[in-house]
């Protein structure tokens, strides 16, 4: 039965690939959940507490504008964190798997 598996299937069943998936999930799921909660908080504040979002901070800039812009900043921060995480924890394992696959 083992001989009938393709190279890709053998790689998917390998402990190395399982570790790669696990490492990816350990970053992606918590970070996605945190961002969704942050975004949901923004939407809920805008919907149910518009008076809070309308509090002026300086000039015509209010809390809503600042929090909205922070949503964009958060996206860039998460992207940077992912790149650093991938470089350190994902790419070496993926490279090892790729090298092993190409050797077959």
ZILINWO-V412028 format. One record per residue. RES is the residue in three letters. PSI is psi as a letter, one per 20 degrees, with the letter a starting at -180 (none if undefined). OMEGA is omega in degrees with one decimal (* if undefined). BURIAL is b if it has 16 or more other C-alpha atoms within 10 Angstrom, else e. Layout:
BEGIN
res:RES psi:PSI omega:OMEGA burial:BURIAL
res:RES psi:PSI omega:OMEGA burial:BURIAL
END
This chain:
BEGIN
res:UNK psi:g omega:-178.1 burial:e
res:UNK psi:h omega:-179.3 burial:e
res:UNK psi:h omega:-178.4 burial:e
res:UNK psi:i omega:-179.1 burial:e
res:UNK psi:q omega:175.6 burial:e
res:UNK psi:r omega:177.7 burial:e
res:UNK psi:g omega:-179.0 burial:e
res:UNK psi:h omega:178.2 burial:e
res:UNK psi:h omega:178.0 burial:e
res:UNK psi:g omega:178.0 burial:e
res:UNK psi:g omega:-179.8 burial:b
res:UNK psi:h omega:179.4 burial:e
res:UNK psi:i omega:-175.5 burial:e
res:UNK psi:q omega:176.7 burial:e
res:UNK psi:h omega:179.7 burial:e
res:UNK psi:g omega:179.5 burial:e
res:UNK psi:h omega:177.2 burial:b
res:UNK psi:h omega:177.8 burial:e
res:UNK psi:g omega:177.5 burial:e
res:UNK psi:g omega:177.7 burial:b
res:UNK psi:g omega:-179.7 burial:e
res:UNK psi:g omega:178.8 burial:e
res:UNK psi:g omega:178.7 burial:b
res:UNK psi:g omega:-179.1 burial:b
res:UNK psi:h omega:179.8 burial:e
res:UNK psi:h omega:177.0 burial:e
res:UNK psi:g omega:-169.9 burial:e
res:UNK psi:g omega:-175.7 burial:e
res:UNK psi:g omega:178.7 burial:e
res:UNK psi:h omega:-178.7 burial:e
res:UNK psi:h omega:177.5 burial:e
res:UNK psi:g omega:179.2 burial:e
res:UNK psi:g omega:179.5 burial:e
res:UNK psi:g omega:-179.8 burial:e
res:UNK psi:g omega:179.9 burial:b
res:UNK psi:h omega:176.4 burial:e
res:UNK psi:g omega:177.6 burial:e
res:UNK psi:g omega:179.0 burial:b
res:UNK psi:g omega:178.0 burial:b
res:UNK psi:g omega:176.6 burial:e
res:UNK psi:g omega:177.9 burial:e
res:UNK psi:g omega:-179.2 burial:b
res:UNK psi:g omega:179.4 burial:e
res:UNK psi:g omega:176.3 burial:e
res:UNK psi:g omega:-179.7 burial:b
res:UNK psi:h omega:-176.8 burial:b
res:UNK psi:g omega:-170.5 burial:e
res:UNK psi:i omega:177.8 burial:e
res:UNK psi:l omega:-177.4 burial:e
res:UNK psi:h omega:178.7 burial:e
res:UNK psi:h omega:176.1 burial:e
res:UNK psi:g omega:-179.5 burial:e
res:UNK psi:h omega:-178.0 burial:b
res:UNK psi:i omega:-179.3 burial:e
res:UNK psi:p omega:-179.8 burial:e
res:UNK psi:q omega:177.5 burial:e
res:UNK psi:g omega:173.3 burial:e
res:UNK psi:p omega:-176.9 burial:e
res:UNK psi:c omega:179.3 burial:e
res:UNK psi:j omega:-179.5 burial:e
res:UNK psi:p omega:-179.7 burial:e
res:UNK psi:r omega:-178.4 burial:e
res:UNK psi:g omega:-178.6 burial:b
res:UNK psi:g omega:179.9 burial:b
res:UNK psi:g omega:-178.9 burial:e
res:UNK psi:g omega:-179.9 burial:e
res:UNK psi:h omega:176.8 burial:b
res:UNK psi:g omega:177.7 burial:e
res:UNK psi:h omega:176.5 burial:e
res:UNK psi:h omega:175.1 burial:e
res:UNK psi:g omega:178.3 burial:b
res:UNK psi:g omega:179.6 burial:e
res:UNK psi:g omega:179.5 burial:e
res:UNK psi:h omega:178.7 burial:e
res:UNK psi:g omega:179.4 burial:e
res:UNK psi:h omega:178.1 burial:e
res:UNK psi:g omega:179.0 burial:e
res:UNK psi:g omega:177.9 burial:e
res:UNK psi:g omega:178.0 burial:e
res:UNK psi:g omega:178.1 burial:e
res:UNK psi:g omega:179.0 burial:e
res:UNK psi:g omega:-179.3 burial:b
res:UNK psi:g omega:178.2 burial:e
res:UNK psi:g omega:179.5 burial:e
res:UNK psi:g omega:-179.7 burial:e
res:UNK psi:g omega:179.4 burial:b
res:UNK psi:g omega:-174.9 burial:e
res:UNK psi:h omega:-168.6 burial:e
res:UNK psi:h omega:-176.5 burial:e
res:UNK psi:g omega:-174.3 burial:b
res:UNK psi:g omega:178.5 burial:e
res:UNK psi:g omega:179.0 burial:e
res:UNK psi:g omega:178.7 burial:b
res:UNK psi:h omega:178.4 burial:b
res:UNK psi:g omega:177.7 burial:e
res:UNK psi:g omega:178.5 burial:e
res:UNK psi:g omega:179.8 burial:b
res:UNK psi:g omega:179.6 burial:e
res:UNK psi:g omega:179.5 burial:e
res:UNK psi:g omega:179.6 burial:e
res:UNK psi:g omega:-178.5 burial:e
res:UNK psi:h omega:179.1 burial:e
res:UNK psi:i omega:-178.0 burial:e
res:UNK psi:none omega:* burial:e
END
